[in-house]
């Protein structure tokens, strides 16, 4: 008797789940289905699971395909289950391709292609599942496809690019349903983009900065929620127009600055505002552009530290100065930005082609808070209080590249019918755009 095992959360049970169970059953004589527990989903960073464990188990049972249902409760359980249940074949979705090849020493492993044009269609009308489309210049996803797998109720379905080769490559690479591009005969982008918009609820825009405003405006006018790489535009007044357009159409416009969605950073802001280190006198942060892939511009790098400073010290700065060091060709290789507040000073070091030591420090009258290394992707911070011995570390769950926490918050805001992001308020984004405009004009 050939024994087959497969695993999943099976939240918001749909036809795609049904099909993978049906196909797994057809591959053997006895099918064991592992359903993830709530605690394991939390541990591995799976967010926003809607259905209870009992309901998810019942949905699997009702298909009639499972001969036995078990609960997956911890990392590494698959190996134990394979040995315990004398499994011959492990079946997983193709999005996990290669990640469990190490188990081939214990049983056969087969990755099944996901069922296209099904996963979200039937639930979309009920408001339980939202489809995501990506607007891009290349075939890199910046983590959006993988991160949505950890946020229940989201599916990336299609892609749009002005470059047909990039669109096709993206679609094939991430196994999406469809791609759209500029029409070959007319060289017009709008017909393809309109078709793309008709297929999605949420648009993620990751093009070069110069193109973002146009795509954002078109998507908002079509009543779509928008996530955009930051900065969304280089002008404060244009940004105000975009926020007003989003409010008019009762949709959300969100800048992809994942830092403000991380629990560790939000706790740091709350603790410093609650006088953990006394009155804040200085915020210092350093960031090297070399850590970011894809030819990130100076402005795209600068939004991270500027956003952090605005969240801690506020919008009412008195003065901003940029001290640029350029190479012999006139290109910026290093910048020291200083921002003066009524009772505090902020400094930012940005290394574009030179290496700087990444660090984030808040100095107060009674101590300091520090995040070393890649502080924009943090799950902890350290506090040193003057009258205490040693450091106190505050640790919080952090998985992936942080984007899943933004996506989770987006679904909450959509459910609450908000038209303004509450983790980064519109006025804070406008202040950020204003500062960038000043720096770029002087640079």
C-alpha positions in Angstrom: 0.0 0.0 0.0 1.5 3.4 -1.1 1.2 6.0 1.7 1.0 9.7 0.7 1.2 12.7 3.0 0.6 16.4 2.3 0.4 19.5 4.5 -1.4 22.9 4.5 -3.2 25.5 6.5 -6.4 25.1 4.4 -7.7 28.4 5.5 -10.7 29.8 3.6 -11.1 26.4 1.9 -11.5 26.7 -1.9 -11.3 24.7 -5.1 -7.5 25.0 -5.2 -7.3 23.2 -1.9 -9.8 20.6 -3.1 -7.8 19.9 -6.2 -4.4 19.4 -4.5 -6.0 16.9 -2.1 -7.7 15.1 -5.0 -4.4 14.9 -6.9 -2.5 13.8 -3.8 -5.0 11.0 -3.2 -4.7 9.8 -6.8 -0.9 9.4 -6.3 -1.3 6.6 -3.7 -3.6 4.3 -1.7 -3.7 6.0 1.7 -3.6 9.8 2.1 -2.5 11.5 5.3 -3.2 15.3 5.6 -1.4 17.5 8.0 -3.3 20.6 9.1 -1.2 23.4 10.7 -2.1 24.4 14.3 -2.7 28.0 15.3 0.5 28.1 17.4 2.6 26.7 14.5 1.2 29.3 12.1 2.1 32.1 14.5 5.6 30.6 15.0 6.3 30.4 11.2 4.9 33.9 10.6 1.6 32.9 8.9 -0.7 35.8 9.5 -4.4 36.6 9.4 -5.6 32.9 9.4 -9.5 33.3 9.5 -10.8 29.8 10.1 -10.4 27.9 13.4 -8.3 24.7 13.4 -11.5 22.6 13.9 -13.2 24.2 10.9 -10.1 23.7 8.7 -9.9 20.0 9.8 -13.6 19.6 9.1 -13.3 21.1 5.6 -10.5 18.7 4.8 -12.5 15.7 6.2 -15.6 16.7 4.1 -13.7 16.3 0.8 -13.5 12.5 1.5 -10.0 12.3 0.2 -8.2 12.1 3.6 -7.8 8.7 5.1 -6.2 10.2 8.2 -5.9 13.8 9.4 -3.1 14.9 11.7 -2.0 18.3 13.2 1.3 19.9 12.2 2.5 21.6 15.4 6.3 22.3 15.0 9.2 23.0 12.7 10.7 19.7 11.5 7.6 17.6 12.2 7.5 16.4 8.5 10.5 14.2 9.0 9.1 12.7 12.1 5.8 12.1 10.4 7.4 10.4 7.4 9.2 8.0 9.7 6.3 7.4 12.1 3.6 6.8 9.4 6.0 5.0 7.0 5.3 7.5 4.2 6.2 6.7 0.6 5.5 10.1 -1.0 5.4 13.7 0.3 3.2 15.9 -1.9 3.5 19.7 -1.7 2.5 22.7 -3.8 5.0 24.0 -6.5 5.6 27.2 -4.5 7.6 25.1 -2.1 9.7 23.6 -4.9 13.2 22.6 -3.7 12.6 23.5 -0.1 12.0 20.0 1.0 14.3 18.1 -1.3 16.4 17.1 1.8 13.5 14.7 2.7 14.2 12.7 -0.5 16.5 10.5 1.6 13.4 9.3 3.5 10.7 9.2 0.8 9.8 10.5 -2.6 8.9 14.2 -2.9 6.6 15.6 -5.5 5.7 19.2 -6.1 2.3 19.8 -7.7 1.7 22.8 -9.9 -1.0 25.0 -8.4 -4.4 25.3 -10.0 -4.5 28.6 -11.9 -7.6 30.9 -12.1 -9.2 29.1 -9.2 -7.5 29.9 -5.9 -9.3 33.2 -5.3 -12.1 33.5 -7.8 -14.9 31.9 -5.9 -14.1 33.7 -2.6 -13.3 37.1 -4.2 -17.0 38.0 -4.4 -17.5 37.2 -0.7 -14.8 39.7 0.3 -12.8 36.9 1.9 -10.0 36.9 -0.6 -8.3 39.7 -2.5 -6.3 39.4 -5.7 -3.0 41.2 -6.1 -1.4 42.4 -9.3 2.2 43.6 -9.7 3.4 46.4 -11.9 7.1 46.1 -12.6 10.0 46.9 -14.9 11.7 43.5 -14.4 11.1 39.9 -13.3 11.9 40.4 -9.7 9.0 40.4 -7.2 10.7 42.1 -4.1 9.2 39.3 -2.0 5.5 40.1 -2.7 4.7 36.6 -4.1 6.3 34.7 -1.3 5.1 37.0 1.5 1.4 36.8 0.4 1.6 33.0 1.0 1.9 33.9 4.7 -1.1 36.2 4.8 -4.4 34.4 4.5 -6.8 36.0 2.1 -4.3 37.3 -0.5 -3.2 35.8 -3.8 -0.9 37.3 -6.5 -2.6 36.5 -9.8 -1.1 38.6 -12.6 1.6 41.1 -13.6 1.8 44.2 -15.9 5.0 45.5 -17.4 5.7 47.8 -20.4 8.4 45.3 -21.3 6.7 42.2 -22.7 9.7 40.0 -22.0 9.8 41.1 -18.3 6.1 40.5 -18.0 6.3 37.0 -19.5 9.3 36.1 -17.5 7.7 37.3 -14.2 4.5 35.3 -15.0 6.5 32.1 -15.7 8.9 32.5 -12.8 6.2 32.9 -10.2 3.6 30.7 -11.8 0.9 33.5 -12.1 -2.3 33.2 -14.1 -1.6 35.9 -16.7 0.5 38.8 -17.8 -0.2 42.1 -19.5 2.0 44.6 -21.4 2.2 47.3 -24.0 0.3 46.5 -27.2 2.8 45.7 -29.9 0.8 47.2 -32.7 0.0 50.6 -31.1 2.7 50.8 -28.4 0.0 52.0 -26.0 0.2 50.9 -22.4 -3.3 51.9 -21.2 -5.4 49.1 -22.9 -3.2 46.4 -21.3 -3.1 48.2 -18.0 -6.9 48.5 -18.0 -7.2 44.7 -18.6 -4.7 44.1 -15.8 -6.7 46.3 -13.4 -9.9 44.5 -14.2 -8.4 41.3 -12.7 -7.2 42.6 -9.4 -8.3 44.2 -6.1 -4.9 45.4 -4.9 -2.0 46.8 -7.1 1.6 46.7 -6.0 3.8 49.1 -8.0 7.5 48.5 -8.0 8.6 50.4 -11.1 11.3 53.0 -11.3 10.3 56.1 -9.4 9.5 58.3 -12.4 6.7 56.0 -13.5 5.0 55.4 -10.2 2.8 58.5 -10.0 1.1 57.7 -13.3 0.4 54.1 -12.4 -0.8 55.0 -8.9 -3.2 57.6 -10.3 -4.7 55.2 -12.9 -5.1 52.4 -10.3 -6.8 54.7 -7.8 -9.2 56.1 -10.4 -10.2 52.5 -11.1 -11.0 51.9 -7.5 -8.0 49.7 -6.6 -6.1 49.7 -3.3 -2.4 50.6 -4.0 0.9 49.6 -2.4 3.8 51.5 -4.0 7.5 51.5 -3.4 8.7 54.6 -1.7 8.9 57.4 -2.5 5.7 57.4 -4.5 6.4 60.8 -6.1 9.1 63.5 -5.7 6.7 66.3 -5.0 4.6 66.9 -1.8 1.7 68.6 -3.6 1.4 65.7 -6.1 1.4 63.3 -3.2 -1.4 65.2 -1.5 -3.4 64.9 -4.8 -2.9 61.1 -4.8 -4.0 60.8 -1.2 -7.1 62.9 -1.9 -7.9 60.8 -5.0 -7.6 57.6 -2.8 -10.0 59.1 -0.2 -12.5 60.2 -3.0 -12.6 56.6 -4.4 -12.7 55.1 -0.9 -9.5 53.0 -1.3 -6.1 52.9 0.4 -2.8 54.2 -0.9 0.1 52.8 1.1 3.8 53.5 0.8 5.9 50.3 1.1 8.0 51.2 4.1 7.9 48.0 6.0 9.7 49.4 9.0 6.6 51.1 10.4 4.7 47.8 10.3 7.2 45.9 12.4 6.2 45.3 16.0 9.8 45.9 17.3 9.9 49.3 15.7 6.4 50.3 16.9 7.4 49.2 20.4 10.6 51.3 20.2 8.6 54.4 19.2 6.1 53.8 22.0 8.8 53.2 24.6 10.8 56.2 23.6 7.7 58.4 23.6 7.0 57.0 27.1 10.3 58.3 28.3 12.1 55.0 28.5 15.4 56.9 28.1 14.2 60.3 29.3 13.8 63.2 27.0 15.1 62.5 23.5 18.0 64.7 22.5 19.4 62.8 19.4 18.5 60.2 16.8 21.3 58.8 14.8 21.0 56.3 12.0 23.3 54.9 9.3 22.5 52.9 6.2 24.5 51.6 3.3 22.9 51.4 -0.1 24.9 48.3 -0.9 22.5 46.2 1.2 19.7 46.8 -1.3 19.4 45.0 -4.6 18.0 46.3 -7.9 19.8 49.6 -8.3 18.0 51.5 -5.6 18.3 55.2 -5.9 19.4 57.7 -3.2 15.8 58.7 -2.5 14.7 55.1 -2.2 17.4 54.5 0.4 16.9 57.7 2.3 13.2 57.1 2.9 14.0 54.5 5.6 16.0 56.7 8.0 13.9 59.7 7.3 10.7 57.8 8.1 12.2 56.5 11.3 13.1 60.0 12.4 9.7 61.4 11.6 8.0 58.6 13.6 10.2 59.4 16.7 10.8 63.1 16.6 7.7 64.2 14.6 6.9 66.3 11.6 7.8 69.7 13.0 11.5 70.0 12.2 13.1 73.4 12.0 15.9 72.8 9.5 17.3 70.1 7.2 20.8 70.1 5.8 22.5 67.8 3.3 26.3 67.4 3.2 27.2 65.5 0.1 30.6 63.9 -0.8 30.9 63.2 -4.5 33.5 61.3 -6.5 35.5 62.7 -9.4 32.7 62.0 -11.8 30.3 64.1 -9.7 28.3 61.2 -8.4 27.2 61.1 -4.7 29.1 58.5 -2.8 28.3 59.6 0.8 25.8 62.0 2.4 25.4 63.3 6.0 21.9 64.7 6.5 21.2 66.7 9.7 17.7 67.7 10.9 17.2 70.2 13.7 14.2 70.0 16.0 13.3 72.4 18.8 14.8 70.1 21.5 16.6 67.5 19.5 19.0 66.8 16.6 18.8 64.0 14.0 21.7 62.8 11.9 21.6 60.3 9.0 24.6 58.7 7.3 24.0 57.3 3.8 26.7 55.4 2.0 25.9 55.0 -1.7 29.1 53.4 -2.9 31.1 53.5 0.3 30.4 51.2 3.3 29.0 52.7 6.5 28.2 50.7 9.7 24.4 50.2 9.8 23.0 51.3 13.2 20.0 53.1 14.7 20.5 54.9 18.0 18.1 57.0 20.1 19.9 59.0 22.8 17.9 60.4 25.7 18.7 62.2 29.0 18.6 58.9 30.9 20.0 56.4 28.5 20.0 55.1 24.9 18.2 52.6 22.6 20.1 50.8 19.9 19.3 48.6 16.9 22.5 47.3 15.3 23.0 46.1 11.8 20.0 46.1 9.4 17.8 48.0 11.7 15.1 48.5 9.0 14.4 44.8 9.2 14.4 44.2 12.9 12.8 41.9 15.4 14.5 43.5 18.5 16.1 46.5 20.1 18.4 47.1 23.1 18.0 49.7 25.8 20.8 50.9 28.2 19.4 52.9 31.0 21.9 55.0 33.0 20.9 53.7 36.5 20.7 50.0 35.4 23.3 47.3 34.9 23.8 46.0 31.4 21.5 46.0 28.4 17.8 45.1 28.3 16.8 43.4 25.0 13.2 43.7 23.7 12.5 40.8 21.3 9.5 40.4 18.9 8.5 37.9 16.3 9.9 38.8 12.8 9.7 36.6 9.7 10.5 37.1 6.0 11.4 40.6 4.7 8.7 42.4 6.7 6.3 42.8 3.8 3.8 40.3 5.3 3.2 42.6 8.2 2.3 45.5 5.9 -0.1 43.1 4.0 -1.7 42.0 7.2 -2.3 45.6 8.2 -3.7 46.4 4.8 -6.3 43.7 5.1 -7.3 45.0 8.5 -7.6 48.6 7.1 -9.7 47.3 4.2 -12.0 45.4 6.5 -12.4 48.5 8.7 -13.1 50.6 5.6 -10.4 53.1 6.3 -9.1 55.4 3.7 -5.8 56.4 5.4 -3.0 54.3 6.6 -2.6 54.5 10.4 1.0 53.2 10.6 2.3 56.0 8.4 -0.2 58.9 8.3 -0.7 60.9 5.1 0.9 64.0 6.7 3.9 62.0 7.7 4.3 60.8 4.1 3.9 64.4 2.9 6.6 65.5 5.3 8.9 62.8 4.1 8.3 63.9 0.5 9.0 67.5 1.4 12.3 66.7 3.0 13.4 64.5 0.1 12.5 67.4 -2.3 14.7 69.8 -0.3 17.6 67.4 -0.2 17.4 66.6 -3.9 17.3 70.3 -4.8 20.4 71.0 -2.8 22.2 67.8 -3.9 
